[in-house]
Amino acid sequence: MPTSAPLLVMRDIEKRFQGVHALAKASLEVQPAEIMALVGQNGAGKSTLIKVLTGAYGRDAGSIDFSGRPIAFASPQEAQRGGISTIYQEINLVPFRSVTENIFLGRERRRFGLLDWSRMNAEAADLLRRFDIAIDVRRPLMDYSTAIQQMVAIARAVSFKAQLVIMDEPTSSLDEREVEVLFDVMRRLRAEGVAVVFITHRLDELYQVCDRVTVMRDGRTIATRPMAEVDKLHLIAAMLGRDVEAVRGHATGFTAAAGPAGDEVLSAEGLRIGRRVRDSRLDVRAGQIVGLAGLLGSGRTETARAIFGADPPDAGSIRLMGKAITPREPADAIAMGVGYCSEDRKADGIVPDMSVRENLTLAILPRLVAMGVVDEGRQRAIVEKFMKRLAIKASGPEQKIRELSGGNQQKVLLARWLCADPKLLILDEPTRGIDVGAKAEIQSLIRELADQGLGVLMISSELEEIVEGADRVFVLSDGRTVADLPHAQASARAIMAAMAHEDAAATGEVARG
């Protein structure tokens, strides 16, 4: 690893929100041509530190030197021009514009005063080929999957020829092949002298590509170590601020079901949705967590959205509490007692500029209105009850939800549906992008809700979460339900065998038909 003068030095950075410390004497040092991991629980201060660096937030105290000179960027655009490109977890592009337009937005190529489309299309295609992606760059970005959109965002950032590239959870929407392509690009950047700050909650990824790791906790920098000198157990302990022995042996926050499942809450048979889902079936009973497993593109989210009325199925049947239903829009499903936390909480869940109070009560607002006026007393009582019940950490109900950590945002979304008293709660990647501490809290909460009689349908890409958390697992492959596994048979091996269409003996009870 290079031993030259640091490319970036952030010292004693302070940042407060409404008097609450988000950063307290935080620091970060990055060498030229190194990949630095930045880790910590949600709320540890990682994203805030990056936003201070790139000018999205002003700092209250501290100093920043970049490439040998003091800096104070006024905006992320100024930081980009100054040599720092950032790729955020939330895709920050224009979906209705073409892939080419998104890559060259704000720096379009011109010839004789006119936009040079042929040159831009060719350069965009060449750039994406570095990422092993061959697509029609003239088509709107929205035509492509979330994974492709994420890779386009990464390609755009890399194309600025920055000295430092910051990647905030860039792998959260990528499959294994795409992750390997991204890691190859990161290694190539390092070989070309570019430094990378890599933020991820997938700790295994750090050991594949990072040179050093910086750990943050409670707004402070706890340690910076060479990656080879710290094992995963000690890394988790540092993030949690706990003794290693207290972490050892901990897998998830799930516990075994408290008792037998109750009456049928949901039954879906023969669902067909466009070309993505051809024959999906599942059922959920009261007091039961049902896992929905499958590879990217297997039809998990499409099945969930069909049940919620967001994308009505082309064929098949859905029963709720024993009664046939045909939800044509989410409002229908909500009225029938279905809640849904989507995979992308930023795009489809929270309303970022609204308060915790407003976000939490959004689903029941019609119930709180009398004569066109919101009953603020009832609203406050409900918010206080669920903030306390779910241990939501915020300065108060009026704090903007965008200022909360990812784990606390997810708790607000759970509270939104719990206060509506649903019969069925659909959770699509409920712990995605959430640190190990908040993840265990949410997993424990999900089990508690099921033990109280709620039916839960949980989609997760983490096999460990499905294996330990689900009382029953349905496996989807190529738009079909290929296995129905009770908890005792739902091992990681059995689920993967089902995904791969291996012998039925390895997968337990294979789906009918």
C-alpha positions in Angstrom: 0.0 0.0 0.0 1.3 3.5 -0.8 3.1 5.4 1.9 3.0 8.8 0.3 1.2 11.9 1.7 -2.5 11.3 2.3 -4.9 12.3 -0.4 -7.7 13.1 2.1 -7.4 14.2 5.7 -10.5 15.0 7.8 -9.8 16.0 11.4 -12.1 16.7 14.4 -15.2 17.1 12.3 -18.3 18.2 14.2 -21.9 18.3 12.9 -25.1 18.9 14.9 -28.7 18.6 13.9 -31.2 20.4 16.2 -28.5 20.4 18.9 -27.9 16.6 18.6 -24.4 15.5 17.7 -24.3 13.6 14.4 -20.5 13.9 14.3 -18.2 14.5 17.3 -14.5 14.9 16.5 -14.8 12.4 13.6 -11.8 11.8 11.4 -11.0 10.0 8.1 -7.7 9.6 6.3 -7.4 8.1 2.8 -4.1 7.4 0.9 -3.8 7.8 -2.9 -4.6 4.6 -4.7 -6.2 2.7 -1.8 -9.6 1.3 -1.2 -10.7 2.4 2.3 -13.7 0.7 3.9 -15.9 3.0 6.1 -18.2 1.0 8.4 -20.4 1.5 11.4 -24.0 1.0 12.5 -26.8 3.1 11.1 -26.6 6.4 12.8 -22.8 6.0 13.3 -22.2 9.1 11.1 -20.8 7.5 7.9 -23.2 9.2 5.5 -23.1 12.5 7.4 -19.2 12.5 7.3 -19.4 12.0 3.5 -22.0 14.7 3.1 -19.8 17.1 5.0 -16.8 16.2 2.8 -18.8 16.7 -0.4 -20.5 20.0 0.6 -24.1 18.6 1.1 -23.8 19.7 4.7 -21.6 22.4 6.2 -19.4 21.4 9.1 -19.6 23.1 12.6 -16.0 22.5 13.3 -12.9 20.6 12.1 -10.6 20.8 9.0 -10.5 19.0 5.7 -7.4 18.8 3.4 -7.7 17.2 0.0 -4.8 16.7 -2.4 -2.6 18.8 -0.2 -4.8 21.9 0.2 -7.7 22.9 2.6 -11.1 22.6 1.1 -14.7 23.6 1.9 -16.9 22.6 -0.9 -20.3 24.4 -1.1 -22.1 21.6 -2.9 -21.7 18.0 -4.3 -21.4 19.5 -7.8 -18.4 21.7 -6.6 -16.9 18.6 -5.0 -17.3 16.7 -8.3 -15.5 19.4 -10.2 -12.8 19.3 -7.4 -12.0 15.7 -8.0 -14.5 13.8 -5.7 -17.3 11.7 -7.2 -19.9 10.1 -5.0 -22.3 7.2 -5.7 -25.2 7.1 -3.2 -27.2 4.1 -2.2 -30.3 5.8 -3.6 -30.0 6.0 -7.3 -29.9 9.8 -8.1 -30.6 9.8 -11.8 -33.4 10.9 -14.1 -35.5 7.8 -15.0 -37.3 9.3 -18.0 -34.1 10.3 -19.7 -31.9 7.9 -21.7 -28.9 6.1 -20.3 -26.6 8.4 -22.4 -28.3 11.6 -21.1 -27.9 10.4 -17.5 -24.2 9.7 -18.0 -23.5 13.1 -19.7 -26.0 15.2 -17.7 -24.5 18.7 -17.2 -21.5 18.0 -19.5 -23.0 17.2 -22.8 -20.8 16.8 -25.9 -21.4 19.4 -28.6 -20.4 19.8 -32.2 -21.0 23.0 -34.1 -23.1 24.2 -31.2 -25.4 21.1 -31.4 -25.6 18.1 -29.2 -23.3 15.4 -30.6 -25.5 12.4 -30.0 -23.5 9.8 -32.0 -20.4 10.7 -30.0 -22.2 10.6 -26.6 -23.9 7.3 -27.4 -20.7 5.7 -28.4 -18.8 6.9 -25.3 -21.6 5.8 -23.0 -21.7 2.3 -24.6 -17.9 2.1 -24.3 -18.0 3.2 -20.7 -20.6 0.6 -19.8 -18.6 -2.1 -21.5 -16.0 -1.6 -18.8 -18.7 -2.8 -16.4 -19.5 -5.8 -18.6 -22.9 -4.2 -19.5 -24.1 -4.2 -23.1 -27.4 -2.3 -23.4 -29.1 0.2 -25.7 -27.9 3.5 -24.2 -30.6 5.4 -26.2 -33.4 3.9 -24.2 -34.9 5.5 -21.0 -33.1 4.5 -17.8 -36.5 3.4 -16.3 -36.6 0.6 -18.9 -33.8 -1.2 -17.0 -33.6 -3.0 -13.7 -32.5 -1.4 -10.5 -29.2 -3.2 -10.8 -28.5 -1.8 -14.2 -29.5 1.7 -13.0 -27.1 1.3 -10.1 -24.3 0.3 -12.5 -25.1 3.3 -14.7 -24.8 5.6 -11.7 -21.4 4.1 -10.9 -20.3 4.4 -14.5 -21.3 8.1 -14.5 -19.3 8.8 -11.3 -16.2 6.9 -12.6 -16.4 8.9 -15.9 -15.5 12.1 -14.1 -11.9 10.9 -13.8 -12.0 11.8 -10.1 -9.0 11.4 -7.7 -11.4 10.0 -5.0 -14.6 7.9 -5.7 -17.0 7.4 -2.8 -19.3 4.4 -3.0 -22.2 4.4 -0.5 -23.7 0.9 -0.5 -23.2 0.4 -4.2 -23.7 -3.4 -4.1 -27.1 -3.4 -2.4 -29.0 -3.8 -5.7 -26.4 -6.0 -7.5 -26.3 -9.7 -8.0 -23.0 -11.7 -7.4 -21.8 -11.4 -11.0 -22.4 -7.6 -11.0 -20.7 -7.3 -7.6 -17.6 -9.0 -9.0 -17.6 -6.7 -12.1 -17.8 -3.7 -9.7 -14.9 -5.0 -7.6 -12.8 -5.4 -10.8 -13.6 -1.8 -11.6 -12.6 -0.7 -8.1 -9.3 -2.6 -8.4 -8.7 -1.0 -11.8 -9.3 2.4 -10.4 -6.8 1.7 -7.6 -4.2 0.6 -10.2 -4.8 3.8 -12.1 -4.0 5.8 -8.9 -7.6 6.6 -7.9 -8.6 6.2 -4.2 -12.0 4.7 -3.3 -14.0 5.0 -0.1 -16.3 2.0 0.1 -19.3 2.0 2.5 -21.2 -1.3 2.9 -23.0 -3.3 5.5 -21.9 -6.6 3.8 -18.8 -7.2 5.8 -17.7 -10.2 3.7 -17.2 -7.8 0.8 -14.6 -5.7 2.7 -12.2 -8.6 2.8 -12.4 -9.1 -1.0 -11.4 -5.6 -2.1 -10.4 -3.2 0.7 -6.9 -2.3 1.9 -7.9 -0.6 5.2 -11.0 -0.1 7.3 -12.2 2.9 9.4 -14.9 2.1 12.0 -17.3 4.8 13.2 -19.7 4.6 16.2 -22.0 7.3 17.7 -20.6 10.0 15.4 -16.9 9.3 16.3 -14.1 7.5 14.6 -13.2 4.5 16.7 -10.4 2.9 14.8 -8.5 2.6 11.5 -6.8 -0.7 10.8 -5.3 -2.6 7.8 -8.0 -5.0 6.6 -5.7 -8.0 7.0 -5.2 -7.3 10.7 -8.9 -7.4 11.8 -11.3 -10.3 11.6 -15.0 -10.0 11.1 -15.8 -10.8 14.7 -13.7 -8.0 16.1 -15.0 -5.7 13.4 -18.6 -6.3 14.5 -17.6 -5.9 18.1 -16.0 -2.5 17.4 -19.1 -1.4 15.5 -21.4 -2.4 18.3 -19.1 -1.2 21.1 -19.4 -4.6 22.7 -17.0 -7.2 24.0 -16.1 -9.8 21.4 -17.5 -12.7 23.5 -20.9 -10.9 23.5 -20.9 -10.9 19.7 -19.6 -14.4 19.2 -22.2 -16.9 18.2 -24.8 -14.2 17.3 -26.4 -14.7 13.9 -29.7 -12.9 13.6 -32.2 -11.3 16.0 -34.8 -14.0 15.2 -35.9 -16.6 17.7 -38.0 -19.7 17.2 -41.8 -19.4 16.8 -43.6 -19.2 20.2 -46.4 -21.6 19.2 -48.3 -23.2 16.3 -49.5 -21.2 13.4 -53.2 -20.0 13.4 -55.8 -19.6 10.8 -55.0 -18.9 7.2 -54.4 -15.2 6.5 -53.3 -15.3 2.9 -53.5 -17.8 0.1 -52.2 -17.0 -3.5 -52.5 -19.6 -6.3 -51.3 -19.7 -9.9 -50.3 -16.0 -10.0 -49.1 -14.8 -13.4 -47.8 -11.2 -13.8 -46.5 -10.2 -17.2 -43.4 -12.2 -18.3 -41.7 -12.1 -14.8 -44.1 -14.4 -12.9 -45.6 -17.5 -14.5 -46.9 -19.6 -11.6 -46.4 -18.2 -8.2 -48.2 -19.7 -5.1 -47.8 -19.3 -1.4 -49.9 -19.1 1.8 -49.4 -17.4 5.2 -51.1 -18.2 8.5 -51.6 -16.1 11.6 -48.6 -16.0 13.9 -46.3 -17.2 11.1 -43.3 -15.6 9.3 -43.3 -17.0 5.7 -40.0 -16.4 3.8 -40.1 -15.8 0.1 -36.7 -16.8 -1.4 -35.2 -16.6 -4.8 -32.5 -15.1 -7.0 -32.7 -11.6 -8.4 -35.4 -11.6 -11.1 -37.2 -14.7 -9.7 -40.4 -12.8 -9.2 -40.4 -12.3 -5.5 -41.1 -8.6 -5.5 -43.6 -8.9 -8.3 -45.6 -11.4 -6.3 -45.6 -9.2 -3.3 -46.7 -6.2 -5.3 -49.5 -8.2 -6.9 -50.9 -9.2 -3.5 -50.7 -5.5 -2.4 -52.6 -4.4 -5.5 -49.7 -2.3 -6.9 -49.4 -4.6 -10.0 -52.6 -6.6 -10.3 -52.0 -10.2 -11.6 -53.0 -11.2 -15.1 -54.2 -14.6 -13.8 -54.5 -16.5 -10.5 -56.4 -16.2 -7.3 -55.8 -14.4 -4.0 -57.7 -15.1 -0.7 -57.4 -13.0 2.4 -58.8 -14.4 5.7 -60.6 -17.0 3.6 -62.3 -14.5 1.3 -61.4 -14.1 -2.4 -60.1 -10.6 -3.1 -59.0 -8.7 -6.3 -57.1 -5.6 -5.1 -56.7 -3.3 -8.1 -54.7 -0.7 -6.2 -52.9 -0.4 -2.9 -55.8 1.5 -1.3 -57.9 -1.6 -1.8 -55.4 -3.9 -0.1 -54.8 -1.5 2.8 -58.6 -1.3 3.4 -58.6 -5.2 3.5 -55.9 -5.2 6.2 -52.6 -5.6 4.2 -49.5 -3.5 4.8 -46.4 -3.4 2.6 -42.9 -2.2 3.3 -41.2 -1.9 -0.1 -37.6 -2.9 -0.9 -36.6 0.7 -1.6 -37.7 2.7 1.4 -36.2 5.9 0.0 -38.2 5.8 -3.3 -41.4 4.0 -2.2 -41.5 4.3 1.5 -40.6 7.5 3.3 -41.5 11.1 2.4 -38.1 12.6 3.1 -39.2 16.2 3.8 -42.0 15.3 6.1 -41.6 14.7 9.8 -41.6 11.4 11.7 -45.1 12.2 12.9 -46.4 12.8 9.4 -44.7 9.7 7.9 -45.8 7.4 10.7 -49.5 8.3 10.4 -49.7 8.5 6.6 -51.6 5.2 6.2 -54.3 6.1 8.8 -54.7 9.8 8.0 -58.3 9.3 6.8 -59.2 7.8 10.2 -57.8 10.9 12.0 -59.7 13.4 10.0 -63.1 14.9 11.2 -64.8 17.6 9.2 -61.7 18.0 7.1 -59.4 18.6 10.1 -56.8 16.2 11.5 -57.3 15.4 15.2 -53.8 16.3 16.3 -54.4 15.0 19.8 -55.1 11.5 18.6 -52.3 11.7 16.1 -49.7 12.7 18.7 -50.9 9.9 21.0 -50.5 7.3 18.3 -47.0 8.6 17.3 -45.8 8.7 20.9 -47.1 5.2 21.5 -45.3 3.7 18.4 -42.1 5.7 18.8 -41.8 4.2 22.3 -42.9 0.7 21.3 -40.4 0.4 18.5 -37.7 2.4 20.3 -37.4 4.9 17.4 -34.4 7.2 18.0 -35.2 10.8 16.9 -34.9 14.2 18.5 -38.7 14.2 18.5 -41.8 13.6 16.4 -41.2 16.7 14.3 -37.7 15.8 13.2 -37.5 15.3 9.4 -37.4 11.5 8.6 -34.5 12.0 6.2 -32.3 13.0 9.1 -32.8 9.6 10.8 -30.6 6.6 10.3 -31.7 3.8 7.9 -32.7 1.5 10.8 -34.9 4.2 12.4 -36.5 5.1 9.1 -37.4 1.4 8.7 -38.9 1.4 12.1 -41.1 4.4 11.2 -42.3 2.5 8.1 -43.1 -0.6 10.3 -45.0 1.7 12.7 -46.9 3.2 9.8 -48.5 -0.2 9.1 -48.8 -1.4 12.7 -50.9 1.6 13.7 -53.3 0.5 10.9 -53.8 -2.8 12.7 -53.1 -5.1 9.6 -53.9 -8.8 9.3 -51.0 -9.3 6.9 -47.7 -7.5 6.7 -45.5 -7.8 3.6 -41.8 -7.0 4.2 -39.6 -6.7 1.1 -35.9 -6.8 2.2 -36.8 -5.3 5.7 -33.1 -5.2 6.8 -31.5 -4.1 3.5 -28.8 -1.4 4.0 -29.2 -1.6 7.8 -26.3 -2.3 10.2 -26.0 -5.4 12.3 -27.3 -3.8 15.5 -30.4 -2.3 13.9 -30.9 -5.4 11.9 -31.2 -7.6 15.0 -33.6 -5.1 16.6 -35.9 -5.2 13.5 -35.7 -9.0 13.2 -36.7 -9.4 16.9 -39.5 -7.0 16.3 -40.8 -9.0 13.3 -40.8 -12.1 15.5 -42.6 -10.3 18.3 -45.3 -9.2 15.9 -45.8 -12.7 14.5 -46.0 -14.1 18.0 -48.8 -11.6 18.6 -50.8 -13.2 15.8 -49.8 -11.1 12.7 -49.2 -12.9 9.5 -45.8 -11.9 7.9 -44.6 -12.4 4.4 -40.9 -11.6 4.3 -38.7 -11.4 1.2 -34.9 -11.5 1.8 -31.8 -12.0 -0.3 -29.9 -13.1 2.8 -30.3 -16.9 3.2 -29.3 -16.7 6.8 -32.2 -14.4 7.5 -34.6 -16.6 5.7 -33.3 -19.9 7.3 -33.3 -18.6 10.8 -36.3 -16.2 10.7 -38.9 -18.0 8.6 -41.3 -20.7 9.9 -41.9 -21.7 6.3 -40.1 -20.9 3.1 -41.4 -20.7 -0.5 -38.7 -20.7 -3.1 -39.2 -18.9 -6.5 -37.2 -19.6 -9.6 -37.9 -18.1 -13.0 -41.2 -16.8 -11.9 -42.5 -20.2 -10.5 -42.8 -21.5 -7.0 -40.5 -24.5 -7.0 -40.4 -25.5 -3.3 -42.4 -25.2 -0.1 -40.1 -25.9 2.9 -41.1 -26.1 6.6 -38.6 -24.5 9.0 -36.9 -27.8 9.8 -36.1 -28.5 6.2 -35.3 -24.9 5.1 -31.5 -25.0 5.2 -29.4 -22.8 3.0 -28.4 -25.9 1.0 -32.0 -26.9 0.4 -33.0 -23.4 -0.7 -30.1 -23.1 -3.1 -30.8 -26.6 -4.5 -34.4 -25.5 -5.1 -33.3 -22.3 -6.9 -31.1 -24.5 -9.1 -33.9 -27.0 -9.8 -31.9 -29.8 -8.3 -33.4 -33.1 -7.2 -36.6 -32.9 -5.2 -35.2 -34.9 -2.4 -32.8 -32.1 -1.7 -35.5 -29.5 -1.6 -38.2 -31.0 0.6 -41.8 -30.6 -0.7 -41.6 -29.3 -4.3 -44.4 -27.1 -5.5 -47.3 -28.7 -7.2 -47.3 -28.9 -11.0 
